[in-house]
Amino acid sequence: MTNVSIVVGPMLAVVLVALVAVGAVVVRLGELGPGRAVVIAAVRAVAQLGAVSFVITVILRSAWWTGLFVLLMFGVAAVTSALRVGVPPRQVSWIAAAIGAGVVPVLALVLGTGVTPLKPIAVVPIAGIVIGGAMTATSQATRRALDELRLRHGEYEAALALGFPRRAAALEICRPSAGQALIPALDQTRTVGLVTLPGAYVGVLLGGASPVQAGVTQVLVLIGLLAAEANAVLAAVQFVAAGMLTGNAHPSRHPSRP
C-alpha cells in the first residue's frame, strides 16, 4: 500500500457514518425528501461495493467472466433507468437501446484501437464509467422529453395543425429540453483541472501513476463519456418522439401516437 492510499480503519468508519448523518439530516430538515433515502443509498453503496470488491478478484482472472460482468452492468443500468423514467416493462428494451447507442460505439473505438488495453483490469472500470454516464443521460433526457410533451401538448397540436408530421412535431417540442441532459458532462469536461479533479484522475494517481498518465486517462474518460452521453440522449429523444417510450402516459394520450 502506498503512502497516499486511503487509511482503512475505525476512523474511516466514523467519518463515513458522520457524512451519512449530515446528508440525511440536511435532506430531512431542508424538506428535500426523506432522510432515510440518504441512509439507504449509503448502506447499499457499502454492501454493493463490498460484494463487488470480493467478486472482482475472480472476475478479473478471466476474459469471459469480465464480459459477463460488463453485460450484467449494462442490464442493471437499463433496468435502473427504466424504473427512474417510469416506463412499462415492454419499453425497457428501448431504454437499453438508447444506453447501448452511447456505450457500444465508445467501447468499440477505445478498446478496438488498443488505446485502452483489452485486459480485464482496464475493461471493467472503463466500461462501468461509460455505462453509468449513458444510463444517467438516458434517464434525464427521457424524463425531460416526456415532461415537455405532456406540459406543452397544446403546442404539439398546433404544430400538427400547421402540417408537421407527428414525429417532427414531437421533436420540435422535446428536443431542446432533452438536450439539457448533456449539461453536467459538458460542464465537467470544460472545467476539469480548474474546478475539480474527477475520479479517474485521482484513482490513477492513488494507484501510483504519474500525473501525466493520470491526466491522459481522465481526458480519455471525459471525452468518451461526452460522446456516449450525446449518442444516448439523441437515441432517447428519437424514441420518445416516435412513441416508443411513453412513460406512464396512457398510449392514447401520447402525442406521437395517432
Sine and cosine of phi, psi and omega as CSV:
sin_phi,cos_phi,sin_psi,cos_psi,sin_omega,cos_omega
0.00,0.00,0.74,-0.67,0.01,-1.00
-0.98,0.19,0.25,-0.97,-0.05,-1.00
-0.98,0.22,0.03,1.00,0.05,-1.00
-0.95,-0.30,0.09,1.00,-0.02,-1.00
-0.96,0.26,0.42,-0.91,0.09,-1.00
-0.89,0.45,0.73,-0.68,-0.02,-1.00
-0.99,0.15,0.89,-0.46,0.00,-1.00
-1.00,-0.03,0.84,-0.54,-0.02,-1.00
0.04,-1.00,-0.12,-0.99,-0.03,-1.00
-0.84,0.54,-0.61,0.80,-0.03,-1.00
-0.91,0.42,-0.56,0.83,0.05,-1.00
-0.88,0.47,-0.67,0.74,0.02,-1.00
-0.89,0.46,-0.65,0.76,0.01,-1.00
-0.89,0.46,-0.70,0.72,-0.01,-1.00
-0.90,0.44,-0.69,0.73,-0.01,-1.00
-0.89,0.46,-0.70,0.72,0.02,-1.00
-0.88,0.47,-0.66,0.75,0.00,-1.00
-0.90,0.44,-0.66,0.75,0.00,-1.00
-0.91,0.42,-0.66,0.75,0.04,-1.00
-0.90,0.45,-0.68,0.74,0.00,-1.00
-0.89,0.46,-0.69,0.72,0.02,-1.00
-0.87,0.49,-0.74,0.67,0.00,-1.00
-0.87,0.49,-0.71,0.71,-0.03,-1.00
-0.90,0.43,-0.68,0.73,-0.02,-1.00
-0.91,0.41,-0.69,0.73,0.00,-1.00
-0.89,0.46,-0.70,0.71,0.01,-1.00
-0.89,0.45,-0.67,0.74,-0.04,-1.00
-0.94,0.34,-0.79,0.61,-0.06,-1.00
-0.95,0.32,-0.49,0.87,0.04,-1.00
-0.99,0.14,0.02,1.00,0.00,-1.00
0.82,0.57,0.64,0.76,0.04,-1.00
-1.00,-0.02,-0.10,1.00,-0.05,-1.00
0.54,-0.84,-0.04,-1.00,0.02,-1.00
-0.95,0.32,0.76,-0.65,0.00,-1.00
-0.89,0.46,-0.48,0.88,-0.01,-1.00
-0.90,0.43,-0.37,0.93,0.02,-1.00
-0.88,0.47,-0.61,0.79,0.04,-1.00
-0.92,0.40,-0.69,0.73,-0.01,-1.00
-0.90,0.44,-0.72,0.70,0.00,-1.00
-0.88,0.47,-0.68,0.73,0.01,-1.00
-0.89,0.46,-0.67,0.75,-0.01,-1.00
-0.92,0.40,-0.68,0.73,0.01,-1.00
-0.90,0.44,-0.67,0.74,0.04,-1.00
-0.89,0.46,-0.66,0.75,0.00,-1.00
-0.87,0.49,-0.71,0.71,0.01,-1.00
-0.89,0.45,-0.73,0.69,-0.03,-1.00
-0.91,0.42,-0.70,0.71,-0.05,-1.00
-0.93,0.37,-0.69,0.73,0.01,-1.00
-0.93,0.37,-0.56,0.83,0.08,-1.00
-0.89,0.46,-0.70,0.72,0.01,-1.00
-0.91,0.41,-0.69,0.72,0.00,-1.00
-0.90,0.44,-0.66,0.75,0.01,-1.00
-0.88,0.48,-0.56,0.83,0.03,-1.00
-0.96,0.28,-0.68,0.73,-0.07,-1.00
-0.97,0.24,-0.52,0.85,-0.12,-0.99
-0.87,0.49,-0.50,0.87,0.01,-1.00
-0.89,0.45,-0.52,0.85,0.05,-1.00
-0.98,0.17,-0.68,0.73,-0.05,-1.00
-0.87,0.50,-0.67,0.74,-0.08,-1.00
-0.94,0.34,-0.10,1.00,0.05,-1.00
-1.00,0.07,-0.20,0.98,-0.11,-0.99
-0.69,-0.72,0.72,-0.69,0.06,-1.00
-0.92,0.40,-0.59,0.81,0.01,-1.00
-0.91,0.42,-0.72,0.69,0.02,-1.00
-0.90,0.44,-0.58,0.81,0.04,-1.00
-0.89,0.46,-0.71,0.70,0.02,-1.00
-0.87,0.49,-0.68,0.73,0.02,-1.00
-0.90,0.43,-0.61,0.79,0.01,-1.00
-0.92,0.40,-0.63,0.77,0.05,-1.00
-0.90,0.44,-0.66,0.75,0.06,-1.00
-0.89,0.45,-0.62,0.79,0.05,-1.00
-0.89,0.45,-0.70,0.72,0.04,-1.00
-0.86,0.51,-0.67,0.74,-0.01,-1.00
-0.90,0.43,-0.69,0.72,0.01,-1.00
-0.89,0.46,-0.69,0.72,0.04,-1.00
-0.89,0.45,-0.64,0.77,0.02,-1.00
-0.89,0.46,-0.68,0.73,-0.01,-1.00
-0.90,0.44,-0.70,0.71,0.00,-1.00
-0.92,0.40,-0.68,0.73,0.01,-1.00
-0.87,0.49,-0.71,0.70,0.01,-1.00
-0.90,0.43,-0.66,0.75,0.01,-1.00
-0.88,0.47,-0.66,0.75,0.03,-1.00
-0.92,0.39,-0.63,0.78,0.00,-1.00
-0.91,0.42,-0.65,0.76,-0.01,-1.00
-0.97,0.25,-0.57,0.82,-0.02,-1.00
1.00,0.01,0.57,0.82,0.01,-1.00
-0.99,0.11,0.47,-0.89,0.07,-1.00
-0.92,0.38,0.38,-0.93,-0.07,-1.00
-0.79,0.61,-0.59,0.80,-0.06,-1.00
-0.92,0.39,-0.24,0.97,-0.03,-1.00
-0.98,-0.20,0.03,1.00,0.01,-1.00
-0.87,0.49,-0.56,0.83,-0.02,-1.00
-0.89,0.47,-0.54,0.84,0.02,-1.00
-0.96,0.28,-0.56,0.83,0.13,-0.99
-0.89,0.46,-0.71,0.70,0.03,-1.00
-0.88,0.48,-0.62,0.79,0.01,-1.00
-0.91,0.42,-0.63,0.78,0.03,-1.00
-0.91,0.41,-0.70,0.71,0.04,-1.00
-0.89,0.45,-0.69,0.73,0.01,-1.00
-0.89,0.46,-0.55,0.83,0.03,-1.00
-0.88,0.47,-0.46,0.89,0.06,-1.00
-1.00,0.03,-0.62,0.78,-0.13,-0.99
-0.98,0.22,-0.75,0.66,-0.16,-0.99
-0.86,0.51,-0.77,0.64,-0.02,-1.00
-0.88,0.48,-0.64,0.77,-0.04,-1.00
-0.92,0.39,-0.75,0.66,0.01,-1.00
-0.91,0.41,-0.61,0.80,0.02,-1.00
-0.88,0.47,-0.66,0.75,-0.02,-1.00
-0.95,0.31,-0.73,0.69,-0.07,-1.00
-0.92,0.38,-0.69,0.73,-0.04,-1.00
-1.00,0.08,-0.60,0.80,-0.05,-1.00
-0.93,0.37,-0.50,0.87,-0.01,-1.00
-1.00,0.09,-0.15,0.99,-0.02,-1.00
0.99,0.11,0.07,1.00,0.06,-1.00
-0.86,0.51,-0.66,0.75,0.14,-0.99
-0.95,-0.31,0.78,-0.62,-0.04,-1.00
-0.85,0.53,0.67,-0.74,0.02,-1.00
-0.99,0.16,0.88,0.47,0.00,-1.00
-0.82,-0.58,0.57,-0.82,-0.05,-1.00
-0.78,0.62,-0.65,0.76,-0.06,-1.00
-0.90,0.44,-0.39,0.92,0.03,-1.00
-0.99,-0.16,-0.59,0.81,-0.08,-1.00
-0.91,0.40,-0.72,0.69,-0.10,-1.00
-0.86,0.51,-0.79,0.62,-0.02,-1.00
-0.92,0.40,-0.65,0.76,0.01,-1.00
-0.89,0.45,-0.72,0.69,0.01,-1.00
-0.88,0.47,-0.66,0.75,0.00,-1.00
-0.89,0.46,-0.67,0.74,0.00,-1.00
-0.91,0.42,-0.72,0.70,-0.04,-1.00
-0.92,0.39,-0.69,0.72,0.02,-1.00
-0.89,0.46,-0.69,0.73,0.01,-1.00
-0.88,0.48,-0.68,0.73,0.02,-1.00
-0.91,0.42,-0.68,0.73,0.01,-1.00
-0.91,0.42,-0.60,0.80,0.04,-1.00
-0.88,0.48,-0.76,0.65,-0.01,-1.00
-0.88,0.47,-0.69,0.72,-0.01,-1.00
-0.90,0.44,-0.65,0.76,0.02,-1.00
-0.89,0.45,-0.71,0.70,0.01,-1.00
-0.87,0.49,-0.75,0.66,-0.06,-1.00
-0.91,0.41,-0.71,0.70,-0.04,-1.00
-0.90,0.43,-0.68,0.73,-0.02,-1.00
-0.91,0.42,-0.70,0.72,0.00,-1.00
-0.90,0.44,-0.68,0.73,0.01,-1.00
-0.90,0.44,-0.68,0.74,-0.02,-1.00
-0.90,0.44,-0.72,0.69,0.00,-1.00
-0.90,0.43,-0.65,0.76,0.02,-1.00
-0.89,0.46,-0.68,0.74,0.00,-1.00
-0.89,0.45,-0.67,0.75,-0.01,-1.00
-0.91,0.41,-0.56,0.83,0.03,-1.00
-0.96,0.28,-0.70,0.71,-0.08,-1.00
-0.96,0.30,-0.50,0.87,-0.08,-1.00
-0.91,-0.41,0.60,0.80,-0.03,-1.00
-0.87,0.50,-0.57,0.82,0.02,-1.00
-0.89,0.46,-0.65,0.76,0.03,-1.00
-0.91,0.41,-0.59,0.81,0.05,-1.00
-0.89,0.46,-0.70,0.71,0.02,-1.00
-0.89,0.45,-0.60,0.80,0.02,-1.00
-0.91,0.42,-0.64,0.77,0.03,-1.00
-0.89,0.45,-0.63,0.77,0.06,-1.00
-0.89,0.46,-0.65,0.76,-0.01,-1.00
-0.90,0.44,-0.46,0.89,0.02,-1.00
-0.99,0.11,-0.03,1.00,0.07,-1.00
0.97,-0.22,0.11,0.99,0.04,-1.00
-0.94,0.35,0.66,-0.75,0.19,-0.98
-0.89,0.45,0.39,-0.92,-0.08,-1.00
-0.84,0.54,-0.74,0.68,-0.05,-1.00
-0.90,0.44,-0.70,0.72,0.01,-1.00
-0.90,0.44,-0.64,0.77,0.03,-1.00
-0.90,0.45,-0.68,0.74,0.02,-1.00
-0.90,0.44,-0.66,0.75,0.00,-1.00
-0.90,0.45,-0.63,0.78,0.02,-1.00
-0.86,0.51,-0.54,0.84,-0.04,-1.00
-0.99,0.12,-0.73,0.69,-0.20,-0.98
-0.99,-0.11,-0.35,0.94,-0.12,-0.99
-0.89,0.45,-0.74,0.68,-0.03,-1.00
-0.86,0.50,-0.67,0.74,-0.02,-1.00
-0.93,0.38,-0.68,0.73,-0.01,-1.00
-0.89,0.45,-0.53,0.85,0.01,-1.00
-0.89,0.45,-0.33,0.94,0.03,-1.00
-0.93,0.38,-0.23,0.97,0.05,-1.00
-0.90,0.43,-0.29,0.96,0.00,-1.00
-1.00,0.06,-0.14,0.99,-0.07,-1.00
-0.85,0.53,-0.73,0.68,0.00,-1.00
-0.85,0.52,-0.69,0.73,-0.01,-1.00
-0.92,0.40,-0.64,0.77,0.03,-1.00
-0.90,0.43,-0.71,0.70,-0.01,-1.00
-0.90,0.43,-0.67,0.75,0.00,-1.00
-0.90,0.45,-0.65,0.76,-0.01,-1.00
-0.93,0.36,-0.65,0.76,-0.02,-1.00
-0.92,0.40,-0.56,0.83,-0.14,-0.99
-0.96,-0.28,0.10,0.99,-0.03,-1.00
-0.86,0.52,0.71,-0.70,-0.01,-1.00
1.00,0.06,-0.36,0.93,0.00,-1.00
-0.98,-0.21,-0.65,0.76,-0.01,-1.00
-0.96,-0.27,-0.61,0.79,-0.07,-1.00
-0.53,-0.85,0.38,-0.92,0.15,-0.99
-0.93,-0.38,0.97,-0.22,-0.12,-0.99
-0.90,0.43,0.13,-0.99,-0.14,-0.99
-0.85,0.52,-0.66,0.75,-0.03,-1.00
-0.88,0.47,-0.66,0.75,-0.01,-1.00
-0.90,0.44,-0.76,0.65,-0.01,-1.00
-0.90,0.44,-0.67,0.74,-0.02,-1.00
-0.88,0.47,-0.69,0.73,0.01,-1.00
-0.92,0.40,-0.63,0.78,0.05,-1.00
-0.89,0.46,-0.72,0.69,0.01,-1.00
-0.90,0.44,-0.42,0.91,0.04,-1.00
-0.98,0.21,-0.07,1.00,0.07,-1.00
0.98,-0.21,0.05,1.00,0.00,-1.00
-0.98,0.21,0.24,-0.97,0.01,-1.00
-0.98,0.22,0.34,-0.94,0.06,-1.00
-0.84,0.54,-0.56,0.83,0.02,-1.00
-0.91,0.41,-0.71,0.70,0.04,-1.00
-0.88,0.47,-0.65,0.76,0.03,-1.00
-0.90,0.44,-0.65,0.76,0.01,-1.00
-0.91,0.42,-0.68,0.73,0.02,-1.00
-0.89,0.46,-0.68,0.73,0.02,-1.00
-0.88,0.48,-0.69,0.72,-0.03,-1.00
-0.92,0.39,-0.63,0.77,0.04,-1.00
-0.88,0.48,-0.70,0.71,0.03,-1.00
-0.87,0.50,-0.69,0.72,-0.01,-1.00
-0.90,0.43,-0.72,0.69,-0.06,-1.00
-0.90,0.43,-0.71,0.70,-0.02,-1.00
-0.94,0.33,-0.60,0.80,0.09,-1.00
-0.89,0.46,-0.67,0.74,0.05,-1.00
-0.89,0.46,-0.68,0.74,-0.02,-1.00
-0.88,0.47,-0.69,0.73,0.02,-1.00
-0.91,0.42,-0.69,0.72,-0.02,-1.00
-0.90,0.44,-0.69,0.73,-0.03,-1.00
-0.94,0.35,-0.59,0.81,0.05,-1.00
-0.89,0.47,-0.71,0.71,0.02,-1.00
-0.90,0.43,-0.67,0.74,-0.02,-1.00
-0.90,0.43,-0.68,0.74,0.01,-1.00
-0.90,0.44,-0.70,0.72,0.01,-1.00
-0.86,0.51,-0.73,0.69,0.00,-1.00
-0.89,0.45,-0.69,0.73,-0.01,-1.00
-0.88,0.48,-0.69,0.72,0.00,-1.00
-0.89,0.45,-0.67,0.74,0.01,-1.00
-0.90,0.43,-0.64,0.77,0.01,-1.00
-0.92,0.40,-0.62,0.78,0.05,-1.00
-0.91,0.42,-0.72,0.69,-0.03,-1.00
-0.89,0.45,-0.51,0.86,0.00,-1.00
-0.99,0.11,-0.06,1.00,0.01,-1.00
0.99,0.13,0.19,0.98,0.02,-1.00
-0.98,0.19,-0.44,0.90,0.08,-1.00
-0.87,-0.49,0.90,-0.43,-0.07,-1.00
-0.86,-0.51,-0.07,1.00,-0.04,-1.00
0.89,0.46,-0.61,-0.79,0.00,-1.00
-1.00,-0.01,0.07,1.00,0.00,-1.00
-0.93,0.37,0.58,-0.81,0.06,-1.00
-0.92,0.38,0.72,-0.70,-0.06,-1.00
-0.78,0.62,-0.58,0.81,-0.05,-1.00
-0.94,0.35,-0.28,0.96,-0.02,-1.00
-0.97,-0.23,-0.06,1.00,-0.01,-1.00
-0.95,0.31,0.78,-0.63,-0.12,-0.99
-0.84,0.55,-0.55,0.84,-0.12,-0.99
-1.00,0.03,0.05,1.00,0.04,-1.00
-0.98,-0.22,0.48,-0.88,0.01,-1.00
-0.92,0.40,0.00,0.00,0.00,0.00
